[in-house]
């Protein structure tokens, strides 16, 4: 809870869970035992100890609503613990005051932290005062010691130091490390009451009392939760009553109910580490009613209780992945912008693929909310200002953001692909984002770019160098100049600089292989709007998915063979061919066919008998004046279904054929990483 907004979101979530538990307890009041009635509060305890997550929903879009309100309130305040464009962070469940407050919300957070400290100190003072009183008290009489020993023997309980306190209404036990049983001085004490207190000692209720007081201190300002914590204390007492009644018979149970009316101890009620009976005198009537309807529950009900707790536990602690309607990404008016920007702050990209996909869609659809989701937080103010500018000046939709810089003629049919995603270390990745466009803008930005012959370039692309890193999720930053490329009659991957260059030399010549890697993201989501953009043969929804992964990875290979670098010892030849294959393992060589039919052209020659990948080779019938160069191309598709980088091979092997006969096999290794 790093700000007052985190505190409010946490206490609201905890209050809703507490309310749900109270309803469930009311419905199951006479159906499950007091053990379940008290044990179910463990769900609330865990919910308090686990910071809320902005990307999880427990009760509706509470995180989104809170973030939206925060964005409106924090506007212009310049808070040090929060900010208009600083997302709410759960952080820890305890306040950390590390800065000098400057705004109203800062001071509220400091006051909250001071309240936590004051409440804990107050509990500590009450405990110290009570322990001081016990240290000054006298040891109980020999008769009372004998009574306590007999109760412990009969019910197999542990004993502790006992003292007599004057003016004490009823017995209680105090002390976590050194428990002390306090009884009224000079007055008779019923054995059933002492049994009640010794059972508290046996079940660790003293430690639980301290635990609940600490949790109560974290929500000292919430009157509903104070009421709930009083209820928890009473459930602890009811459970102890139940354990006592299990050891009593007939008339003794009725007498125990009458004793409750005499066991009110307002003086030490709710002191941590103390079992002051009746939790301050409240809820006595409810406890007596429980005694009246006392019954021993069958063992099978324990399974029912456990299943009930599990059913409550999972959604209460884990929640559900935040799901925001598609229109949240495309606000229709300026009034919807605060919620849309709040969504962009909390629904961050959890994978590298999602960040690249979201940023690319933001450029293609000129959607500033998409771009904000995949951008660092310090850009959000700038992005919102730009979107508001286009709305006010040009009347565009509220989320419109000019892509520009080569993307003036991008549209919904544009294709994009991520090339050569590379790990740069320290959690940083770099890649080229390639987006195809209908036209390329000229230098003025008002016309079309033309080729050397004066014709408008019909097929163009923009290569955008990008860098990925984590900033409250994966974000994308452009890290170089955009390149405008004419791809008329070509594939975009041919224009992308390769990420791997490999080469090998043999007796007949040299073979080289360049590898370009393209990552595809396809996130067809049935619940999303049906507008699609085409990515190759894939369809992409006009929506973003914060958890999307790479759907396919393409490895493009361009191979060349040069016979001019070596001397051919044998005589003239009718034709030659070569092909390239990747070993199944780095240690295993590829098995190539001994002979092959050489024809004029290129393609899969069927020369590989074993190997993990066989890439197309090339062949050529000998003609006088042949330059000695042959070219081939190929590729392979990997379907990783993950966010990891594809692992490129460290070596290939190439087979060279002369006159249809295998001449040699050349090992090809990396030259450039």
C-alpha positions as CSV (number, residue, x, y, z in Angstrom):
1,X,0.0,0.0,0.0
2,X,2.3,2.7,-1.3
3,X,-0.3,5.4,-1.4
4,X,-3.7,6.3,0.1
5,X,-5.3,4.9,-3.0
6,X,-3.7,1.5,-2.4
7,X,-5.0,1.7,1.2
8,X,-8.6,2.5,0.0
9,X,-8.5,-0.3,-2.6
10,X,-7.2,-2.8,-0.1
11,X,-9.7,-1.9,2.6
12,X,-12.6,-1.9,0.1
13,X,-11.6,-5.3,-1.2
14,X,-11.2,-6.7,2.4
15,X,-14.6,-5.2,3.4
16,X,-16.4,-6.8,0.5
17,X,-14.8,-10.2,1.4
18,X,-15.8,-9.7,5.0
19,X,-19.4,-8.9,4.0
20,X,-19.5,-12.0,1.8
21,X,-18.2,-14.2,4.7
22,X,-20.9,-12.7,7.1
23,X,-23.6,-13.6,4.6
24,X,-22.3,-17.1,4.2
25,X,-22.0,-17.5,8.0
26,X,-25.5,-16.3,8.4
27,X,-26.8,-18.9,5.9
28,X,-24.8,-21.7,7.4
29,X,-25.2,-20.6,11.0
30,X,-27.0,-23.8,12.2
31,X,-25.6,-26.2,9.6
32,X,-21.9,-26.1,10.4
33,X,-19.9,-26.3,13.6
34,X,-18.3,-23.4,15.5
35,X,-15.0,-24.7,14.2
36,X,-16.1,-23.8,10.7
37,X,-17.7,-20.6,11.8
38,X,-14.4,-19.4,13.2
39,X,-12.1,-21.1,10.7
40,X,-13.7,-19.4,7.7
41,X,-12.1,-16.1,8.9
42,X,-8.8,-17.5,7.7
43,X,-10.0,-16.4,4.2
44,X,-10.2,-12.8,5.5
45,X,-6.8,-13.0,7.2
46,X,-5.1,-14.1,4.0
47,X,-6.9,-11.5,2.0
48,X,-5.6,-8.8,4.3
49,X,-2.1,-10.1,4.1
50,X,-2.0,-10.3,0.3
51,X,-1.7,-7.0,-1.4
52,X,-4.4,-6.4,-4.0
53,X,-3.4,-6.8,-7.7
54,X,-4.5,-4.3,-10.3
55,X,-4.8,-6.9,-13.0
56,X,-7.1,-9.2,-10.9
57,X,-10.8,-8.7,-10.3
58,X,-12.6,-10.0,-7.1
59,X,-15.6,-7.8,-7.1
60,X,-16.3,-6.3,-10.5
61,X,-13.8,-3.8,-11.9
62,X,-13.0,-2.3,-8.5
63,X,-9.3,-1.8,-9.4
64,X,-10.3,0.0,-12.7
65,X,-12.8,2.2,-10.9
66,X,-10.3,3.1,-8.2
67,X,-7.6,3.9,-10.7
68,X,-10.0,6.1,-12.7
69,X,-11.0,8.1,-9.6
70,X,-7.4,8.4,-8.6
71,X,-6.5,9.8,-12.0
72,X,-9.1,12.5,-11.7
73,X,-8.3,13.5,-8.1
74,X,-4.5,13.5,-8.5
75,X,-4.6,15.9,-11.5
76,X,-2.3,18.8,-10.7
77,X,-1.6,17.7,-7.1
78,X,2.0,16.6,-7.8
79,X,1.8,14.0,-5.1
80,X,5.0,12.2,-4.1
81,X,3.2,9.0,-3.1
82,X,1.0,8.9,-6.1
83,X,0.3,10.7,-9.3
84,X,-2.2,11.0,-12.1
85,X,-0.2,8.7,-14.4
86,X,1.4,6.5,-11.6
87,X,-0.7,3.3,-11.3
88,X,-1.8,2.1,-7.9
89,X,0.6,-0.3,-6.5
90,X,-0.3,-2.9,-3.9
91,X,3.3,-3.2,-2.8
92,X,3.2,-4.3,0.9
93,X,0.2,-4.5,3.3
94,X,1.9,-2.1,5.7
95,X,2.4,1.6,5.0
96,X,5.9,2.8,4.2
97,X,6.4,6.5,4.9
98,X,9.6,7.4,3.1
99,X,9.0,10.9,1.6
100,X,7.9,14.3,2.8
101,X,4.2,14.8,1.9
102,X,3.3,17.7,-0.3
103,X,-0.4,17.1,-1.3
104,X,-3.7,16.4,0.4
105,X,-3.5,12.7,-0.7
106,X,0.1,12.5,0.6
107,X,-1.0,13.8,4.0
108,X,-3.9,11.4,4.1
109,X,-1.5,8.6,3.6
110,X,0.8,9.8,6.3
111,X,-2.1,10.2,8.7
112,X,-3.2,6.6,7.9
113,X,0.4,5.4,8.6
114,X,0.4,7.4,11.9
115,X,-2.9,5.8,12.8
116,X,-1.5,2.3,12.3
117,X,1.4,3.1,14.5
118,X,-0.8,4.8,17.2
119,X,-3.2,1.8,17.3
120,X,-0.3,-0.7,17.7
121,X,1.2,1.4,20.4
122,X,-2.1,1.7,22.2
123,X,-2.5,-2.1,22.1
124,X,1.0,-2.4,23.4
125,X,0.3,0.0,26.3
126,X,-2.9,-1.9,27.3
127,X,-0.9,-5.1,27.3
128,X,1.9,-3.6,29.3
129,X,-0.5,-2.1,31.9
130,X,-2.3,-5.4,32.3
131,X,0.9,-7.4,32.7
132,X,2.1,-4.9,35.3
133,X,-1.1,-5.5,37.2
134,X,-0.5,-9.2,37.1
135,X,3.1,-9.0,38.3
136,X,1.8,-7.1,41.4
137,X,-0.9,-9.8,42.1
138,X,-0.6,-12.6,44.7
139,X,-0.2,-16.2,43.9
140,X,-3.4,-18.2,44.2
141,X,-4.2,-20.3,47.2
142,X,-3.2,-23.9,47.6
143,X,-6.8,-24.9,47.2
144,X,-7.1,-23.1,43.8
145,X,-3.8,-24.7,42.7
146,X,-5.2,-28.0,43.5
147,X,-8.4,-27.3,41.5
148,X,-6.3,-26.2,38.5
149,X,-4.2,-29.3,38.7
150,X,-7.2,-31.6,38.8
151,X,-8.8,-29.9,35.8
152,X,-5.6,-30.3,33.8
153,X,-5.3,-33.9,34.8
154,X,-8.9,-34.7,34.0
155,X,-8.9,-33.0,30.6
156,X,-5.2,-33.6,29.7
157,X,-4.4,-29.9,29.6
158,X,-1.2,-27.9,30.3
159,X,-1.1,-25.7,33.3
160,X,0.5,-22.2,33.8
161,X,1.2,-19.7,36.6
162,X,-1.9,-18.5,38.4
163,X,-2.5,-15.3,40.3
164,X,-5.3,-13.7,42.2
165,X,-6.5,-10.2,41.2
166,X,-8.8,-8.1,43.4
167,X,-11.9,-6.7,41.7
168,X,-11.6,-9.0,38.7
169,X,-15.0,-9.9,37.3
170,X,-14.0,-13.2,35.7
171,X,-10.8,-15.3,35.0
172,X,-8.7,-14.8,31.9
173,X,-5.3,-15.9,30.6
174,X,-2.7,-13.4,29.5
175,X,0.8,-13.6,27.9
176,X,2.1,-15.2,24.7
177,X,5.5,-16.3,25.9
178,X,4.8,-16.6,29.7
179,X,1.0,-17.1,30.1
180,X,-0.6,-16.3,33.4
181,X,-4.0,-17.4,34.6
182,X,-5.7,-14.5,36.5
183,X,-8.6,-15.3,38.8
184,X,-10.7,-13.1,41.1
185,X,-9.2,-12.8,44.5
186,X,-11.3,-14.0,47.5
187,X,-14.1,-15.3,45.3
188,X,-15.1,-18.8,44.3
189,X,-14.5,-19.7,40.6
190,X,-16.4,-22.4,38.8
191,X,-14.3,-25.2,37.4
192,X,-16.0,-24.8,34.0
193,X,-14.8,-21.3,33.7
194,X,-11.2,-22.3,34.4
195,X,-11.6,-25.1,31.9
196,X,-12.7,-22.5,29.4
197,X,-9.5,-20.5,29.9
198,X,-7.1,-23.4,29.9
199,X,-8.6,-24.5,26.6
200,X,-7.8,-21.1,25.2
201,X,-4.2,-21.7,26.2
202,X,-4.1,-25.2,24.6
203,X,-5.5,-24.0,21.2
204,X,-3.1,-21.0,20.9
205,X,-5.8,-18.4,21.1
206,X,-3.4,-16.0,22.9
207,X,-1.2,-15.8,19.7
208,X,-4.3,-15.5,17.6
209,X,-5.5,-12.6,19.7
210,X,-2.3,-10.7,18.9
211,X,-2.6,-11.6,15.2
212,X,-6.1,-10.2,14.9
213,X,-5.2,-7.0,16.7
214,X,-2.3,-6.4,14.3
215,X,-4.7,-6.9,11.3
216,X,-7.2,-4.7,13.0
217,X,-4.6,-2.0,13.3
218,X,-4.0,-1.9,9.5
219,X,-7.7,-1.0,9.0
220,X,-8.2,1.2,12.1
221,X,-10.2,3.8,10.2
222,X,-12.8,1.3,8.8
223,X,-15.8,1.0,11.2
224,X,-17.2,-2.0,9.4
225,X,-14.0,-3.9,9.7
226,X,-13.8,-3.0,13.4
227,X,-17.2,-4.5,13.8
228,X,-16.0,-7.6,11.9
229,X,-13.0,-8.0,14.1
230,X,-15.2,-7.9,17.2
231,X,-17.3,-10.6,15.6
232,X,-14.1,-12.7,15.0
233,X,-13.3,-12.4,18.7
234,X,-16.7,-13.5,19.6
235,X,-16.4,-16.5,17.3
236,X,-13.2,-17.4,19.0
237,X,-15.0,-17.4,22.3
238,X,-17.9,-19.4,20.8
239,X,-15.5,-22.0,19.6
240,X,-14.0,-22.3,23.0
241,X,-17.5,-22.6,24.5
242,X,-18.1,-25.5,22.1
243,X,-14.9,-27.2,23.2
244,X,-16.0,-26.9,26.8
245,X,-19.5,-28.2,26.1
246,X,-18.0,-31.2,24.4
247,X,-16.5,-32.1,27.8
248,X,-19.7,-31.5,29.8
249,X,-22.8,-33.5,30.2
250,X,-26.5,-32.7,30.8
251,X,-27.1,-30.2,33.6
252,X,-23.5,-28.9,33.5
253,X,-24.1,-27.5,30.0
254,X,-27.2,-25.5,31.2
255,X,-25.2,-24.2,34.1
256,X,-22.3,-23.2,31.8
257,X,-24.8,-21.0,29.9
258,X,-25.8,-19.3,33.1
259,X,-22.2,-18.7,34.0
260,X,-21.6,-16.7,30.8
261,X,-23.8,-13.9,32.1
262,X,-21.3,-13.5,35.0
263,X,-18.2,-13.7,32.9
264,X,-18.3,-10.2,31.3
265,X,-14.9,-8.5,31.6
266,X,-15.0,-5.0,30.0
267,X,-11.8,-4.0,31.8
268,X,-9.5,-6.1,29.7
269,X,-11.7,-6.7,26.6
270,X,-9.8,-6.9,23.3
271,X,-6.3,-6.5,24.9
272,X,-3.9,-8.5,22.6
273,X,-2.5,-11.7,24.1
274,X,-5.4,-11.8,26.5
275,X,-8.5,-14.1,26.6
276,X,-10.9,-11.6,28.4
277,X,-14.2,-13.6,28.1
278,X,-17.1,-12.3,26.0
279,X,-15.1,-10.0,23.9
280,X,-16.0,-6.9,25.9
281,X,-19.5,-8.1,26.9
282,X,-21.0,-8.0,23.5
283,X,-22.8,-10.8,21.7
284,X,-23.5,-12.7,24.9
285,X,-27.0,-13.4,23.8
286,X,-25.7,-15.0,20.5
287,X,-23.3,-17.2,22.5
288,X,-26.0,-18.4,24.9
289,X,-28.3,-19.2,21.9
290,X,-25.4,-21.4,20.5
291,X,-25.2,-23.2,23.8
292,X,-28.9,-23.9,23.8
293,X,-28.8,-25.5,20.4
294,X,-25.5,-27.3,21.1
295,X,-25.1,-30.5,19.2
296,X,-22.1,-32.6,18.2
297,X,-21.7,-32.4,14.5
298,X,-20.9,-35.5,12.5
299,X,-17.4,-36.1,11.2
300,X,-18.6,-35.8,7.6
301,X,-19.4,-32.2,8.1
302,X,-15.7,-31.4,8.3
303,X,-15.3,-32.3,4.6
304,X,-18.3,-30.0,3.8
305,X,-16.7,-27.2,5.8
306,X,-13.3,-27.7,4.2
307,X,-14.8,-27.6,0.7
308,X,-16.7,-24.5,1.6
309,X,-13.5,-22.7,2.7
310,X,-11.7,-23.8,-0.5
311,X,-14.5,-22.5,-2.7
312,X,-14.4,-19.2,-0.9
313,X,-10.6,-19.1,-0.7
314,X,-9.8,-19.3,-4.4
315,X,-11.8,-16.4,-5.8
316,X,-11.3,-14.3,-2.7
317,X,-7.5,-14.5,-2.9
318,X,-6.8,-15.1,-6.6
319,X,-9.7,-13.3,-8.2
320,X,-10.2,-13.4,-11.9
321,X,-8.0,-12.0,-14.7
322,X,-9.2,-8.4,-15.4
323,X,-11.4,-8.4,-18.4
324,X,-12.2,-5.0,-19.9
325,X,-14.8,-4.6,-22.7
326,X,-13.4,-3.8,-26.2
327,X,-14.9,-0.3,-26.1
328,X,-12.7,0.6,-23.1
329,X,-9.9,0.6,-25.6
330,X,-11.8,2.9,-27.9
331,X,-13.5,5.6,-25.8
332,X,-16.2,7.4,-27.8
333,X,-15.9,10.7,-26.1
334,X,-13.6,12.9,-24.0
335,X,-15.5,12.0,-20.8
336,X,-14.5,8.3,-21.3
337,X,-10.8,9.1,-21.6
338,X,-10.0,9.0,-17.8
339,X,-11.3,5.4,-17.6
340,X,-9.5,4.4,-20.8
341,X,-6.2,5.8,-19.6
342,X,-6.7,4.1,-16.2
343,X,-7.2,0.8,-18.0
344,X,-4.0,1.4,-19.9
345,X,-2.1,2.0,-16.6
346,X,-3.3,-1.2,-15.0
347,X,-3.8,-3.7,-17.9
348,X,-0.1,-3.9,-18.7
349,X,1.5,-6.3,-21.2
350,X,2.7,-9.4,-19.3
351,X,4.6,-10.8,-22.3
352,X,7.0,-9.5,-24.9
353,X,4.7,-10.8,-27.6
354,X,1.8,-8.8,-26.1
355,X,3.8,-5.6,-25.9
356,X,4.9,-5.8,-29.6
357,X,1.4,-6.8,-30.7
358,X,-0.2,-4.0,-28.7
359,X,2.2,-1.3,-29.9
360,X,1.9,-2.4,-33.6
361,X,-1.9,-2.3,-33.4
362,X,-1.7,1.1,-31.8
363,X,0.2,2.3,-34.8
364,X,-1.9,0.5,-37.4
365,X,-5.2,1.6,-35.9
366,X,-3.9,5.0,-34.7
367,X,-5.1,4.1,-31.2
368,X,-3.4,6.0,-28.4
369,X,-4.8,3.7,-25.7
370,X,-3.1,0.7,-27.3
371,X,0.2,2.7,-27.5
372,X,-0.1,3.8,-23.9
373,X,-0.6,0.1,-22.7
374,X,2.8,-0.8,-24.2
375,X,4.6,2.5,-23.4
376,X,6.5,3.6,-20.2
377,X,4.4,5.5,-17.7
378,X,6.3,8.7,-18.2
379,X,4.9,8.9,-21.7
380,X,1.3,8.7,-20.7
381,X,0.8,12.4,-20.1
382,X,2.3,13.2,-23.5
383,X,0.1,10.6,-25.2
384,X,-3.1,11.8,-23.6
385,X,-2.3,15.4,-24.5
386,X,-1.8,14.4,-28.1
387,X,-5.1,12.5,-28.2
388,X,-7.0,15.4,-26.7
389,X,-5.3,17.7,-29.2
390,X,-6.5,15.7,-32.2
391,X,-10.0,15.5,-30.6
392,X,-10.3,19.2,-30.0
393,X,-8.6,20.5,-33.2
394,X,-9.6,18.0,-35.8
395,X,-12.7,16.3,-34.2
396,X,-11.2,12.8,-34.4
397,X,-12.4,10.1,-32.1
398,X,-11.1,10.5,-28.6
399,X,-8.4,7.8,-28.8
400,X,-7.0,8.9,-32.1
401,X,-3.2,9.2,-32.2
402,X,-1.3,10.1,-35.4
403,X,1.2,7.3,-36.4
404,X,2.9,9.5,-39.0
405,X,6.7,9.2,-39.9
406,X,6.1,6.9,-42.8
407,X,2.8,5.5,-41.6
408,X,0.5,8.2,-43.0
409,X,-1.0,5.6,-45.4
410,X,-1.3,2.7,-43.0
411,X,-4.8,1.1,-42.8
412,X,-6.6,-1.8,-41.2
413,X,-5.4,-4.2,-43.9
414,X,-1.8,-3.5,-43.2
415,X,0.4,-6.4,-42.2
416,X,3.0,-6.3,-39.5
417,X,5.7,-8.7,-38.4
418,X,8.4,-8.7,-35.8
419,X,11.9,-9.4,-37.1
420,X,15.1,-10.5,-35.4
421,X,14.1,-10.3,-31.8
422,X,17.4,-10.4,-29.9
423,X,18.3,-10.7,-26.3
424,X,20.7,-7.8,-25.4
425,X,21.1,-8.7,-21.8
426,X,19.9,-7.1,-18.6
427,X,16.3,-7.8,-19.5
428,X,16.5,-5.7,-22.7
429,X,15.5,-7.0,-26.1
430,X,15.7,-5.3,-29.5
431,X,13.9,-6.1,-32.7
432,X,12.6,-4.6,-36.0
433,X,8.9,-4.0,-36.3
434,X,7.9,-4.2,-40.0
435,X,4.6,-2.7,-41.0
436,X,3.4,-2.8,-44.6
437,X,1.6,0.3,-46.0
438,X,-0.5,1.1,-49.1
439,X,1.8,4.1,-50.0
440,X,4.9,5.8,-48.8
441,X,4.7,9.5,-48.1
442,X,7.1,11.9,-49.9
443,X,9.3,14.4,-48.1
444,X,6.5,16.9,-47.9
445,X,4.2,14.4,-46.3
446,X,1.4,15.4,-48.6
447,X,2.1,13.2,-51.6
448,X,3.3,9.8,-52.6
449,X,6.9,8.6,-52.8
450,X,7.8,7.5,-56.3
451,X,10.5,5.2,-57.7
452,X,13.3,6.2,-60.1
453,X,11.0,6.0,-63.1
454,X,8.5,8.4,-61.5
455,X,5.9,5.7,-60.7
456,X,4.1,5.8,-57.4
457,X,5.4,3.0,-55.1
458,X,2.4,0.7,-54.7
459,X,3.9,-1.6,-52.1
460,X,5.9,-0.1,-49.2
461,X,6.9,-0.9,-45.7
462,X,8.2,0.9,-42.6
463,X,10.9,-0.8,-40.5
464,X,10.9,0.5,-36.9
465,X,13.8,-0.3,-34.6
466,X,12.3,-1.0,-31.2
467,X,13.6,-1.9,-27.7
468,X,11.7,-3.9,-25.1
469,X,12.1,-3.8,-21.4
470,X,10.0,-4.0,-18.3
471,X,8.4,-1.0,-16.7
472,X,5.3,-2.2,-14.8
473,X,4.9,-4.7,-17.6
474,X,6.6,-5.1,-20.9
475,X,6.9,-1.9,-22.8
476,X,8.1,-0.9,-26.3
477,X,10.3,2.1,-27.2
478,X,11.5,3.1,-30.6
479,X,15.3,3.2,-30.6
480,X,16.2,4.4,-34.1
481,X,15.1,6.1,-37.2
482,X,12.2,4.6,-39.1
483,X,13.2,3.2,-42.5
484,X,10.9,3.6,-45.5
485,X,11.3,0.7,-48.0
486,X,10.0,0.0,-51.4
487,X,9.1,-3.7,-51.5
488,X,7.4,-3.9,-54.9
489,X,7.5,-7.5,-56.1
490,X,9.5,-8.6,-53.1
491,X,9.0,-10.1,-49.7
492,X,9.6,-7.8,-46.7
493,X,11.9,-10.3,-45.1
494,X,14.3,-10.0,-48.0
495,X,14.8,-6.3,-47.1
496,X,15.5,-7.0,-43.4
497,X,19.1,-7.3,-42.4
498,X,19.8,-10.9,-41.2
499,X,20.4,-11.7,-37.6
500,X,22.7,-14.6,-38.3
501,X,25.3,-15.1,-41.0
502,X,27.0,-18.5,-41.5
503,X,29.6,-19.7,-43.9
504,X,31.8,-22.6,-44.7
505,X,34.5,-23.4,-47.3
506,X,35.4,-26.6,-49.0
507,X,37.4,-27.9,-51.9
508,X,34.8,-27.1,-54.5
509,X,33.8,-23.7,-53.3
510,X,32.1,-21.8,-50.4
511,X,28.5,-21.9,-49.1
512,X,27.0,-19.1,-47.1
513,X,23.6,-18.9,-45.3
514,X,21.9,-15.8,-43.9
515,X,19.0,-16.2,-41.5
516,X,16.2,-13.7,-40.8
517,X,13.7,-14.6,-38.1
518,X,10.1,-13.3,-38.1
519,X,7.8,-13.6,-35.1
520,X,4.0,-13.8,-35.7
521,X,1.4,-13.0,-33.1
522,X,-2.1,-14.3,-33.7
523,X,-4.7,-13.7,-30.9
524,X,-8.1,-14.5,-32.3
525,X,-10.4,-14.0,-29.3
526,X,-14.0,-15.0,-29.7
527,X,-15.2,-12.4,-27.2
528,X,-13.5,-9.6,-29.0
529,X,-14.9,-7.4,-31.8
530,X,-14.9,-9.1,-35.2
531,X,-12.9,-6.4,-36.9
532,X,-9.7,-8.1,-38.2
533,X,-6.5,-7.2,-39.8
534,X,-4.8,-9.7,-42.1
535,X,-1.3,-10.9,-41.2
536,X,-0.1,-13.1,-44.0
537,X,-2.6,-15.9,-44.0
538,X,-3.7,-15.2,-40.4
539,X,-6.4,-13.0,-39.1
540,X,-5.8,-10.7,-36.1
541,X,-8.6,-9.3,-34.0
542,X,-8.7,-5.5,-33.6
543,X,-8.2,-6.0,-29.8
544,X,-5.3,-6.6,-27.5
545,X,-4.5,-9.4,-25.1
546,X,-2.1,-8.6,-22.3
547,X,-1.0,-12.3,-22.1
548,X,-0.7,-13.2,-25.8
549,X,2.2,-15.3,-26.9
550,X,4.0,-15.8,-30.2
551,X,1.9,-18.0,-32.4
552,X,4.5,-18.8,-35.0
553,X,8.1,-18.1,-35.7
554,X,9.5,-18.2,-39.3
555,X,13.1,-18.7,-40.0
556,X,14.0,-17.4,-43.5
557,X,17.2,-18.8,-45.1
558,X,19.0,-17.5,-48.1
559,X,21.8,-19.7,-49.3
560,X,24.5,-19.1,-51.9
561,X,27.3,-21.2,-53.4
562,X,30.4,-19.8,-55.0
563,X,32.7,-22.2,-57.0
564,X,35.1,-19.5,-58.0
565,X,36.9,-19.4,-54.6
566,X,38.3,-22.9,-55.1
567,X,40.0,-24.7,-58.0
568,X,38.1,-27.6,-59.6
569,X,40.5,-30.4,-60.0
570,X,38.3,-32.5,-62.2
571,X,37.4,-31.8,-65.8
572,X,34.3,-30.2,-67.3
573,X,30.9,-31.0,-65.8
574,X,27.4,-31.2,-67.1
575,X,25.8,-29.5,-64.1
576,X,26.1,-28.9,-60.4
577,X,23.7,-28.5,-57.4
578,X,23.8,-27.9,-53.6
579,X,21.4,-28.1,-50.7
580,X,21.6,-27.2,-47.0
581,X,20.2,-29.1,-44.0
582,X,20.4,-28.6,-40.2
583,X,21.7,-31.5,-38.1
584,X,19.2,-33.2,-35.8
585,X,21.8,-32.6,-33.0
586,X,25.0,-30.6,-33.1
587,X,27.0,-33.9,-33.0
588,X,25.0,-35.7,-35.8
589,X,26.0,-35.2,-39.4
590,X,23.3,-35.1,-42.0
591,X,23.0,-38.0,-44.3
592,X,22.8,-36.9,-47.9
593,X,22.0,-39.0,-51.0
594,X,25.0,-40.1,-53.0
595,X,23.5,-39.1,-56.3
596,X,21.0,-36.6,-57.6
597,X,19.3,-35.6,-60.8
598,X,20.5,-32.2,-61.7
599,X,18.2,-30.0,-63.7
600,X,18.1,-26.3,-64.6
601,X,16.4,-24.4,-61.8
602,X,16.1,-24.6,-58.1
603,X,13.9,-26.4,-55.5
604,X,13.8,-29.3,-53.2
605,X,16.1,-31.9,-54.8
606,X,15.2,-34.6,-52.3
607,X,18.9,-35.2,-51.4
608,X,18.6,-35.4,-47.6
609,X,18.0,-38.8,-46.0
610,X,18.2,-37.6,-42.4
611,X,18.3,-34.2,-40.7
612,X,16.0,-32.1,-38.6
613,X,15.4,-29.5,-41.3
614,X,16.0,-29.8,-45.1
615,X,16.2,-26.4,-46.8
616,X,15.7,-26.0,-50.5
617,X,18.8,-26.2,-52.6
618,X,19.6,-25.1,-56.1
619,X,20.9,-26.7,-59.3
620,X,22.1,-25.5,-62.6
621,X,23.1,-27.2,-65.9
622,X,26.6,-26.1,-67.0
623,X,26.8,-23.5,-69.7
624,X,29.9,-21.7,-70.9
625,X,30.6,-18.6,-69.0
626,X,28.8,-19.6,-65.9
627,X,29.9,-17.3,-63.0
628,X,30.1,-20.1,-60.5
629,X,27.3,-18.6,-58.3
630,X,24.1,-20.5,-57.2
631,X,21.4,-19.1,-55.0
632,X,18.6,-20.8,-53.0
633,X,16.1,-19.9,-50.4
634,X,14.1,-21.8,-47.8
635,X,12.5,-21.5,-44.4
636,X,11.0,-23.4,-41.5
637,X,8.1,-22.7,-39.2
638,X,8.2,-23.1,-35.5
639,X,5.0,-23.0,-33.5
640,X,6.2,-22.2,-30.0
641,X,3.1,-21.0,-28.3
642,X,5.3,-19.2,-25.8
643,X,7.0,-15.9,-25.2
644,X,10.5,-17.2,-25.6
645,X,13.0,-16.5,-28.4
646,X,13.6,-19.2,-31.0
647,X,16.9,-20.9,-30.6
648,X,18.8,-20.7,-33.9
649,X,21.1,-23.5,-34.9
650,X,24.8,-23.0,-34.5
651,X,25.7,-24.9,-37.7
652,X,24.4,-26.3,-40.9
653,X,25.8,-28.7,-43.4
654,X,25.7,-28.4,-47.2
655,X,26.1,-31.1,-49.9
656,X,27.7,-30.1,-53.2
657,X,27.0,-32.3,-56.3
658,X,29.0,-32.3,-59.6
659,X,27.6,-34.3,-62.5
660,X,24.9,-35.7,-60.2
661,X,27.4,-37.2,-57.8
662,X,28.0,-36.0,-54.2
663,X,31.3,-34.2,-54.3
664,X,31.7,-33.0,-50.7
665,X,29.9,-32.0,-47.6
666,X,30.8,-28.5,-46.2
667,X,30.3,-27.6,-42.5
668,X,28.8,-24.2,-42.1
669,X,29.2,-22.3,-38.8
670,X,28.3,-18.9,-37.5
671,X,30.3,-15.9,-38.5
672,X,28.3,-13.2,-36.9
673,X,26.2,-13.5,-33.8
